[in-house]
Amino acid sequence: MFTFLHAFANYLFAAPIRKRIDIIAFLAASMIPDLEGLYYMPAAYAACGADSACAAAYPSHYAIHSIFGTIFIVAVLASVCSLIWKKWRKEKKFDMRAVYLSAVFGGLLHIIADLFFHTGTDALYLLWPLPQQFSLASAEAQTVWTALSVIGVVALIYLERKNITGLFHGQKKA
């Protein structure tokens, strides 16, 4: 699944509780696991050359695409992103527990979505460092997740329109 689409699909699951979660930590954690692919990209292109289909199937989902990685790496990085954002916006009040739990939620939803997209040697090591790979991939599931992404971007823009316009006008979140 394309990295930014994770944030939009995941937002649909968070929309009902969006007032109780830290949206920045949640959205950051929805995308951070795909940074792991950048690490493996040089090896993929070295092994596959110009064959982009081969490079896309090159194994790249290990620690950060696992439950362990979500709780101890992704959630921490996303929490830091949120805290930097809050400092930049000069927000003094925040709940660190909500920030961290929002990041865990976003990261776990990323992993769930990826279970439906990655197969074969690129399947997820969900219980990393254990060597077992997991995949629930099918064409139908990929279509559903892609549709959720499209619906999610519309929902995000509609439900967060005040916050989005506030970004461009220097207003603090209401």
C-alpha positions in Angstrom: 0.0 0.0 0.0 1.3 3.4 -0.9 2.6 5.2 2.2 0.3 8.2 2.3 -2.7 6.0 1.7 -2.1 4.3 5.0 -2.8 7.6 6.8 -6.1 8.1 4.9 -7.4 4.5 5.4 -6.4 4.5 9.0 -8.1 7.8 9.6 -11.5 6.2 8.9 -10.9 3.9 11.9 -9.9 6.8 14.1 -12.6 9.3 13.0 -15.2 8.2 15.6 -12.6 8.8 18.4 -10.7 11.6 16.8 -11.4 14.1 19.6 -9.7 11.6 22.1 -6.6 10.8 20.1 -3.5 12.8 19.1 -4.0 13.0 15.4 -0.4 14.0 14.6 1.0 11.0 16.5 -1.7 8.7 14.9 -1.0 9.9 11.3 2.8 9.9 11.7 2.7 6.3 13.1 0.4 5.3 10.1 3.3 6.2 7.8 6.6 5.7 9.7 6.8 1.9 9.2 7.4 2.4 5.5 10.7 4.2 6.3 12.0 0.7 6.7 11.7 0.2 3.0 14.2 3.0 2.4 16.8 1.1 4.2 16.4 -2.0 1.9 15.9 0.0 -1.3 19.6 0.0 -2.3 19.8 -3.8 -1.9 16.6 -4.2 -3.8 17.9 -2.3 -6.8 21.3 -3.9 -6.6 19.6 -7.4 -6.8 16.9 -6.4 -9.3 18.4 -3.8 -11.5 15.8 -1.9 -13.5 13.0 -4.4 -12.8 10.7 -2.4 -10.6 8.3 -5.3 -10.0 11.2 -7.3 -8.6 12.4 -4.4 -6.5 8.9 -3.9 -5.1 8.7 -7.6 -4.1 12.1 -7.5 -2.5 11.9 -8.3 1.3 11.7 -5.1 3.3 9.2 -5.7 6.1 11.0 -6.8 9.2 11.4 -5.1 12.7 9.3 -1.9 12.1 6.5 -3.8 10.5 6.1 -6.0 13.6 4.2 -5.7 16.8 7.4 -5.2 18.7 8.6 -2.5 16.3 5.3 -0.7 16.5 5.3 -0.5 20.2 8.9 0.3 20.8 10.1 2.1 17.6 7.2 3.5 15.6 5.2 4.8 18.5 8.2 6.4 20.1 9.2 8.1 16.8 5.6 9.2 16.1 5.3 10.6 19.7 8.5 12.6 19.2 7.0 14.0 15.9 3.8 15.0 17.7 5.7 16.7 20.6 7.9 18.6 18.1 4.7 19.7 16.3 3.1 20.8 19.6 6.2 22.8 20.6 6.3 24.5 17.2 2.6 25.3 17.5 3.3 26.5 21.1 0.7 24.1 22.6 1.3 23.8 26.3 -1.3 21.2 27.2 -1.0 17.6 26.0 -1.5 14.1 27.4 1.7 12.1 26.8 -0.2 8.8 27.4 -2.8 9.8 24.7 0.1 10.7 22.3 1.8 7.4 22.8 -1.4 5.3 22.6 -2.5 7.2 19.5 0.8 6.3 17.9 0.5 2.6 18.8 -3.0 2.6 17.3 -1.8 4.2 14.0 1.2 1.9 13.7 -0.9 -1.3 14.4 -3.4 -0.2 11.7 -0.5 0.2 9.3 0.6 -3.3 9.9 -3.0 -4.7 9.6 -3.3 -2.9 6.2 0.0 -4.3 5.0 -1.0 -7.8 5.9 -3.5 -7.5 3.0 -0.9 -6.2 0.5 2.4 -8.1 0.9 3.0 -11.7 0.0 5.8 -14.2 -0.6 9.2 -13.1 0.4 7.9 -9.6 1.2 5.3 -10.8 3.7 5.4 -9.4 7.2 7.4 -10.7 10.1 4.6 -9.8 12.4 6.2 -11.4 15.4 9.7 -10.3 14.6 12.4 -11.5 15.7 10.6 -14.8 15.2 11.2 -16.0 11.6 7.5 -16.7 10.8 6.0 -14.5 8.0 2.3 -13.6 7.7 0.1 -12.5 4.8 -3.6 -12.2 4.1 -3.1 -10.7 0.7 -5.7 -11.0 -2.0 -6.8 -8.8 -4.9 -10.2 -8.2 -3.2 -8.6 -7.1 0.0 -6.3 -4.7 -1.8 -9.3 -3.2 -3.6 -11.1 -2.7 -0.3 -8.1 -1.0 1.4 -7.6 1.2 -1.6 -11.3 2.2 -1.5 -10.9 2.9 2.3 -8.0 5.2 1.5 -10.1 7.2 -1.0 -13.0 7.5 1.4 -10.5 8.3 4.2 -9.0 11.3 2.4 -12.5 12.7 1.9 -13.4 12.1 5.5 -10.1 13.7 6.7 -10.6 16.8 4.7 -14.3 17.1 5.7 -13.9 16.4 9.4 -10.6 18.2 9.9 -11.3 21.2 7.6 -11.0 23.7 10.5 -7.7 22.3 11.6 -6.4 22.2 8.0 -7.3 25.8 7.3 -5.9 26.8 10.7 -2.5 25.4 9.5 -2.3 28.0 6.8 -3.6 30.9 8.8 -1.5 30.3 12.0 -4.5 29.5 14.2 -4.3 27.0 17.1 -6.4 23.9 17.2 -9.9 24.7 18.7 
